[in-house]
């Protein structure tokens, strides 16, 4: 990813921090994020949707209601 300005850098960092603290699993926390949004889901029966983070460098998956 090419950062073109300070504003762009701040936007990218804010989006990554949101992903890091609210979605990404951490080994020291038994694969839970520091600020979890929800509990674990049975993936065999769940319908999922993908959300691209940082232009597709990272993908987040969440359950469809």
C-alpha positions as CSV (number, residue, x, y, z in Angstrom):
1,X,0.0,0.0,0.0
2,X,1.4,3.4,-1.0
3,X,0.7,6.1,1.5
4,X,0.2,9.5,-0.2
5,X,-0.3,11.9,2.6
6,X,-0.5,12.3,6.4
7,X,-4.3,12.2,6.2
8,X,-4.2,9.0,4.3
9,X,-1.7,7.5,6.8
10,X,-4.0,8.4,9.7
11,X,-7.0,6.9,8.0
12,X,-5.1,3.6,7.3
13,X,-3.7,3.4,10.8
14,X,-7.2,4.1,12.4
15,X,-8.7,1.3,10.2
16,X,-5.9,-1.1,11.1
17,X,-6.2,-0.3,14.9
18,X,-9.9,-1.0,14.7
19,X,-9.3,-4.4,13.1
20,X,-6.4,-5.2,15.5
21,X,-8.3,-4.5,18.7
22,X,-11.8,-5.6,17.7
23,X,-11.4,-8.5,15.4
24,X,-7.9,-10.0,15.1
25,X,-7.4,-13.0,17.4
26,X,-4.5,-12.8,19.9
27,X,-2.7,-15.8,21.1
28,X,-2.3,-14.5,24.7
29,X,-6.1,-14.2,24.9
30,X,-6.9,-17.7,23.8
31,X,-7.6,-16.5,20.2
32,X,-10.0,-13.8,21.3
33,X,-9.6,-10.1,20.4
34,X,-8.9,-7.6,23.1
35,X,-12.3,-5.9,22.6
36,X,-14.6,-8.7,21.3
37,X,-17.8,-7.8,19.5
38,X,-19.5,-11.2,19.9
39,X,-19.1,-14.8,21.0
40,X,-17.9,-17.7,18.9
41,X,-20.2,-19.0,16.1
42,X,-20.6,-22.6,14.8
43,X,-19.1,-22.0,11.3
44,X,-20.6,-25.3,9.9
45,X,-24.1,-23.8,10.1
46,X,-23.4,-20.0,9.8
47,X,-23.8,-17.9,6.8
48,X,-20.9,-15.5,6.5
49,X,-20.1,-12.3,4.7
50,X,-16.6,-10.9,4.0
51,X,-15.6,-7.3,4.6
52,X,-12.4,-6.0,3.0
53,X,-10.1,-4.0,5.3
54,X,-7.4,-1.7,4.0
55,X,-8.4,-2.2,0.4
56,X,-8.5,-6.0,0.6
57,X,-5.1,-6.5,2.4
58,X,-7.1,-7.9,5.3
59,X,-10.4,-9.6,5.3
60,X,-12.9,-9.8,8.2
61,X,-15.7,-12.3,8.2
62,X,-19.0,-11.9,10.1
63,X,-22.2,-13.8,10.4
64,X,-25.2,-12.8,8.3
65,X,-28.4,-12.2,10.3
